[in-house]
Amino acid sequence: MAGSAITEEDDQPPTAFASTLRSAIATSGLSLDRIQARLLARGASVSVTALSYWQSGKRQPERQSSLSAVRVLEEVLAVPAGSLLGLLPPPRPRGASSRRSRATTEQPLTFPLEALQVLLEKVGAPNALEQHHQLKLVGLHDLCEIAADGGQRAVTARAVFQAGADGQDRWLLVYAQGDPDAGPPVLNTLRNCHVGRAEVDDEHGLTVAELLFDRPIDRGETHLIEYSLTNPGPPYPECRNTHYREFRRPVREYLLEVRFDPDTIPAKCWRYSRQGTSPLDRRELKPDQGSGVHAVALDFGPGVFGIDWEY
């Protein structure tokens, strides 16, 4: 599991912003599709899903690009300047410093497990979280690319598995997008696998997909696959200045690289990890000449391992 770390509450009563926006949309007589098109014509990119969530109160604009889009939205809906933007509370604290205070007390999940269970059932793997797996993750290498605007451009993963029984032919990918409003990333298989059944939960930014091996492997055999998750932009999805994996089972070796745009190198970077109920372990990292940092975990898990940074 990979992605950014923030927990949001669902099923909250509509905010003043949501109620006012919904009323303005109804008065305008415009569909969400037409509103999106008019926003785009004025240089503001907002998905129809995000507009729907904003007016229902499920989510509210928080990213700087979203707040800028609200200003344009006021023009499109012909409401007074500031009448929508002024109803939004100050943005919640973000970045490494705010998340560090949370990380010691809660798992960095962006979704309820119930949402994941629904997708697992849809791809035919309802017992994936509890069943004994005959495919062991031996090694994993993640390369996370951060764009100039601080958003996540792409993640490329290379994984090596070893079969504990004959006929192992697939691995289940679970990915949590840290910025659900941005929409799901594009999943591409690059080596020795292809996509089988796949499901997306737009509300929680969840993707679950079968990665089918090019051939089944038998007990003791190993298999290497490579895939990527790419986001459209700019602007790129906000990643809350972090990238991590949550391991539900031990992994022999995990290598995590984060590569930054050369013009926007963070002031500080850390690698962090936690296993079980043990305290959060943090160590500072120094960027290399390739505008990136890396961290390695050996014989790790179950637990969370990641890198975060601040500008």
C-alpha positions as CSV (number, residue, x, y, z in Angstrom):
1,M,0.0,0.0,0.0
2,A,1.4,3.4,-0.9
3,G,0.4,7.0,-0.9
4,S,0.1,10.0,1.2
5,A,-1.0,10.1,4.8
6,I,-4.1,11.9,6.1
7,T,-7.4,10.8,7.6
8,E,-10.6,12.5,6.7
9,E,-14.0,12.1,8.2
10,D,-16.9,11.0,5.9
11,D,-20.7,11.5,6.3
12,Q,-20.4,14.9,7.9
13,P,-23.4,17.4,7.7
14,P,-23.1,19.7,4.7
15,T,-21.0,22.8,5.5
16,A,-22.0,26.4,4.7
17,F,-19.7,26.2,1.7
18,A,-21.3,23.0,0.4
19,S,-24.9,24.4,0.9
20,T,-24.1,27.7,-0.8
21,L,-22.3,26.0,-3.7
22,R,-25.2,23.6,-4.2
23,S,-27.6,26.5,-4.3
24,A,-25.5,28.5,-6.7
25,I,-25.2,25.5,-9.0
26,A,-28.9,25.0,-9.0
27,T,-29.6,28.7,-9.7
28,S,-27.1,28.7,-12.6
29,G,-28.9,25.9,-14.3
30,L,-25.5,24.5,-15.4
31,S,-24.6,20.8,-15.2
32,L,-21.4,19.8,-13.5
33,D,-20.0,18.8,-16.9
34,R,-20.7,22.3,-18.3
35,I,-19.2,23.9,-15.2
36,Q,-16.1,21.8,-15.5
37,A,-15.7,22.8,-19.2
38,R,-16.1,26.5,-18.3
39,L,-13.6,26.2,-15.5
40,L,-11.1,24.5,-17.9
41,A,-11.6,27.3,-20.5
42,R,-10.5,29.8,-17.8
43,G,-7.4,27.7,-16.9
44,A,-8.8,26.0,-13.8
45,S,-8.7,22.1,-13.9
46,V,-11.3,20.5,-11.5
47,S,-12.8,17.0,-12.0
48,V,-16.6,16.5,-12.1
49,T,-16.1,14.1,-9.2
50,A,-14.4,16.9,-7.1
51,L,-17.2,19.3,-7.9
52,S,-19.8,16.7,-6.8
53,Y,-18.0,16.1,-3.6
54,W,-17.7,19.8,-2.9
55,Q,-21.4,20.5,-3.3
56,S,-22.4,17.4,-1.2
57,G,-20.0,18.3,1.6
58,K,-18.1,15.0,1.4
59,R,-14.9,17.0,0.7
60,Q,-13.9,20.7,0.5
61,P,-11.2,22.5,-1.5
62,E,-7.9,22.6,0.4
63,R,-5.1,22.4,-2.2
64,Q,-3.9,25.8,-3.4
65,S,-4.9,24.9,-6.9
66,S,-8.4,24.0,-5.7
67,L,-8.7,27.3,-3.8
68,S,-7.7,29.2,-6.9
69,A,-10.3,27.2,-8.9
70,V,-13.0,28.3,-6.4
71,R,-12.3,31.9,-7.3
72,V,-12.9,31.1,-10.9
73,L,-16.0,29.0,-9.9
74,E,-17.5,32.2,-8.4
75,E,-17.1,33.8,-11.9
76,V,-18.7,30.9,-13.7
77,L,-21.6,30.8,-11.3
78,A,-22.0,34.6,-11.3
79,V,-21.9,34.9,-7.6
80,P,-20.1,37.8,-5.7
81,A,-16.4,37.4,-5.4
82,G,-15.4,35.8,-2.1
83,S,-18.9,34.5,-1.4
84,L,-17.8,30.9,-1.7
85,L,-14.1,31.2,-0.8
86,G,-15.0,33.2,2.3
87,L,-17.0,30.2,3.6
88,L,-14.0,27.9,3.7
89,P,-12.1,27.4,7.0
90,P,-8.3,27.8,7.0
91,P,-6.5,24.9,5.4
92,R,-5.6,22.0,7.7
93,P,-1.9,21.8,8.7
94,R,0.1,19.7,6.2
95,G,3.6,18.6,5.6
96,A,6.1,16.7,7.7
97,S,5.8,18.7,10.9
98,S,2.0,18.3,11.2
99,R,2.0,14.7,10.2
100,R,4.8,13.8,12.6
101,S,2.6,14.6,15.6
102,R,-0.1,12.2,14.2
103,A,2.2,9.4,13.2
104,T,3.1,8.3,16.7
105,T,-0.6,7.6,17.5
106,E,-2.3,6.4,14.4
107,Q,-1.7,4.5,11.2
108,P,-1.2,6.7,8.1
109,L,-4.2,5.4,6.3
110,T,-6.3,7.5,3.9
111,F,-9.4,5.3,3.9
112,P,-11.5,3.0,6.1
113,L,-10.8,-0.7,5.7
114,E,-14.5,-1.2,4.9
115,A,-13.9,0.7,1.6
116,L,-11.0,-1.6,0.8
117,Q,-13.1,-4.7,1.6
118,V,-15.7,-3.6,-1.0
119,L,-13.1,-3.4,-3.7
120,L,-11.6,-6.8,-2.7
121,E,-14.9,-8.4,-3.1
122,K,-15.4,-6.8,-6.5
123,V,-12.1,-8.3,-7.8
124,G,-13.0,-11.7,-6.4
125,A,-10.6,-11.6,-3.4
126,P,-12.9,-11.1,-0.4
127,N,-10.6,-12.9,2.0
128,A,-7.3,-11.4,0.8
129,L,-6.7,-9.6,4.1
130,E,-7.0,-12.7,6.3
131,Q,-6.0,-15.7,4.1
132,H,-2.6,-17.4,4.2
133,H,-0.7,-16.4,1.1
134,Q,1.5,-18.8,-0.9
135,L,3.4,-15.9,-2.6
136,K,6.1,-14.3,-0.6
137,L,7.3,-10.7,-1.4
138,V,11.1,-11.1,-1.3
139,G,12.2,-7.7,-2.5
140,L,10.5,-4.4,-3.5
141,H,11.9,-1.2,-5.0
142,D,9.7,1.9,-5.2
143,L,10.8,5.0,-7.1
144,C,8.5,8.0,-6.4
145,E,8.9,11.0,-8.6
146,I,7.9,14.4,-7.2
147,A,7.1,17.3,-9.6
148,A,8.2,20.9,-9.4
149,D,4.8,21.8,-7.7
150,G,5.5,19.3,-5.0
151,G,2.9,16.8,-6.3
152,Q,3.4,13.2,-7.1
153,R,4.2,12.7,-10.8
154,A,4.6,8.9,-10.8
155,V,5.6,5.8,-8.8
156,T,7.5,2.9,-10.5
157,A,7.7,-0.4,-8.6
158,R,9.8,-3.5,-9.1
159,A,8.8,-6.5,-7.1
160,V,10.3,-10.0,-6.7
161,F,8.2,-12.9,-5.4
162,Q,8.9,-16.4,-4.3
163,A,6.2,-19.1,-4.6
164,G,5.4,-21.3,-1.5
165,A,3.1,-23.5,-3.6
166,D,2.7,-24.6,-7.2
167,G,0.6,-22.5,-9.7
168,Q,1.0,-19.0,-8.3
169,D,0.0,-16.6,-11.1
170,R,-1.0,-13.2,-9.6
171,W,-0.4,-10.5,-7.1
172,L,-3.0,-8.1,-5.7
173,L,-2.0,-4.5,-5.9
174,V,-3.7,-2.1,-3.4
175,Y,-2.8,1.6,-3.9
176,A,-4.1,4.6,-1.9
177,Q,-3.9,8.0,-3.7
178,G,-3.1,10.7,-1.2
179,D,-5.2,13.3,-3.0
180,P,-8.5,11.6,-3.9
181,D,-9.9,14.8,-5.6
182,A,-7.2,14.4,-8.3
183,G,-8.6,11.1,-9.5
184,P,-6.9,7.7,-9.8
185,P,-3.5,7.2,-11.3
186,V,-3.0,5.4,-14.6
187,L,-1.7,1.8,-14.0
188,N,0.7,0.5,-16.6
189,T,2.4,-2.9,-16.5
190,L,6.0,-2.7,-17.6
191,R,7.5,-6.1,-17.2
192,N,6.4,-9.8,-16.8
193,C,2.7,-9.1,-15.9
194,H,-0.5,-7.6,-17.1
195,V,-3.6,-6.1,-15.5
196,G,-6.5,-8.5,-14.7
197,R,-9.6,-7.4,-12.7
198,A,-9.3,-3.8,-11.4
199,E,-11.6,-1.6,-9.4
200,V,-11.4,2.1,-8.2
201,D,-13.0,3.9,-5.3
202,D,-12.9,7.6,-6.4
203,E,-14.2,8.8,-3.0
204,H,-11.3,7.4,-1.0
205,G,-8.7,7.4,-3.8
206,L,-8.3,3.6,-3.7
207,T,-7.2,1.3,-6.6
208,V,-7.2,-2.5,-6.3
209,A,-6.0,-4.5,-9.3
210,E,-4.8,-8.0,-10.1
211,L,-1.4,-8.1,-11.6
212,L,-1.3,-11.4,-13.6
213,F,2.0,-13.0,-14.2
214,D,3.1,-13.9,-17.7
215,R,3.3,-17.5,-16.5
216,P,2.4,-19.4,-13.3
217,I,5.4,-20.2,-11.0
218,D,5.8,-23.3,-8.8
219,R,7.1,-23.8,-5.3
220,G,10.6,-22.3,-4.8
221,E,10.5,-20.3,-8.1
222,T,10.9,-16.5,-8.1
223,H,9.2,-14.0,-10.4
224,L,10.0,-10.3,-11.1
225,I,7.4,-7.8,-12.2
226,E,7.5,-4.1,-12.8
227,Y,4.6,-1.6,-13.0
228,S,4.0,2.1,-12.8
229,L,1.3,4.5,-11.5
230,T,1.3,7.8,-13.3
231,N,-0.7,10.9,-12.6
232,P,-1.7,13.6,-15.1
233,G,-0.6,17.2,-14.4
234,P,0.3,19.8,-13.7
235,P,-1.0,20.3,-11.2
236,Y,0.0,16.9,-9.8
237,P,-1.8,15.2,-7.0
238,E,-0.8,16.5,-3.6
239,C,1.1,13.9,-1.6
240,R,1.3,15.6,1.8
241,N,5.2,15.6,1.5
242,T,5.4,11.8,2.1
243,H,5.5,8.4,0.4
244,Y,5.2,5.2,2.3
245,R,4.3,1.5,2.1
246,E,2.3,-0.4,4.7
247,F,3.4,-4.0,4.9
248,R,0.9,-6.4,6.3
249,R,3.5,-9.2,6.0
250,P,7.3,-9.3,6.4
251,V,9.5,-8.3,3.4
252,R,13.1,-9.3,3.2
253,E,14.3,-6.0,1.5
254,Y,12.5,-2.8,0.6
255,L,14.3,0.0,-1.2
256,L,12.4,3.4,-1.4
257,E,13.7,6.2,-3.6
258,V,12.1,9.7,-3.8
259,R,13.4,11.8,-6.7
260,F,12.6,15.6,-6.6
261,D,12.6,18.2,-9.3
262,P,16.1,19.8,-9.4
263,D,14.6,23.3,-8.9
264,T,12.6,22.3,-5.8
265,I,14.8,20.3,-3.5
266,P,13.4,20.0,0.1
267,A,15.2,21.6,2.9
268,K,15.0,18.4,5.0
269,C,14.2,14.8,4.4
270,W,13.6,11.9,6.8
271,R,13.0,8.2,6.6
272,Y,10.5,6.9,9.1
273,S,9.3,3.4,10.2
274,R,7.1,1.8,12.8
275,Q,6.5,-1.9,13.5
276,G,3.5,-3.0,15.6
277,T,3.2,-0.9,18.8
278,S,6.9,0.2,18.8
279,P,7.7,4.0,18.8
280,L,8.1,5.8,15.5
281,D,11.8,5.6,14.3
282,R,13.0,8.6,12.3
283,R,16.4,9.4,10.8
284,E,17.4,12.4,8.6
285,L,18.4,11.8,5.0
286,K,20.7,13.8,2.8
287,P,19.8,14.4,-0.9
288,D,22.2,12.9,-3.4
289,Q,23.6,14.5,-6.6
290,G,20.6,13.1,-8.5
291,S,18.2,15.3,-6.6
292,G,16.9,12.4,-4.6
293,V,17.0,10.4,-1.3
294,H,16.7,6.7,-0.6
295,A,16.1,4.4,2.4
296,V,16.4,0.6,2.8
297,A,14.5,-1.7,5.2
298,L,15.8,-5.2,5.7
299,D,13.6,-8.0,7.2
300,F,10.9,-5.5,7.9
301,G,7.3,-5.8,8.8
302,P,4.5,-5.9,9.5
303,G,4.6,-2.1,9.7
304,V,4.9,1.2,7.9
305,F,8.1,2.4,6.1
306,G,8.4,5.7,4.3
307,I,10.2,9.0,3.5
308,D,8.9,12.4,4.3
309,W,10.2,15.9,3.7
310,E,9.6,19.6,4.2
311,Y,10.5,22.6,2.0
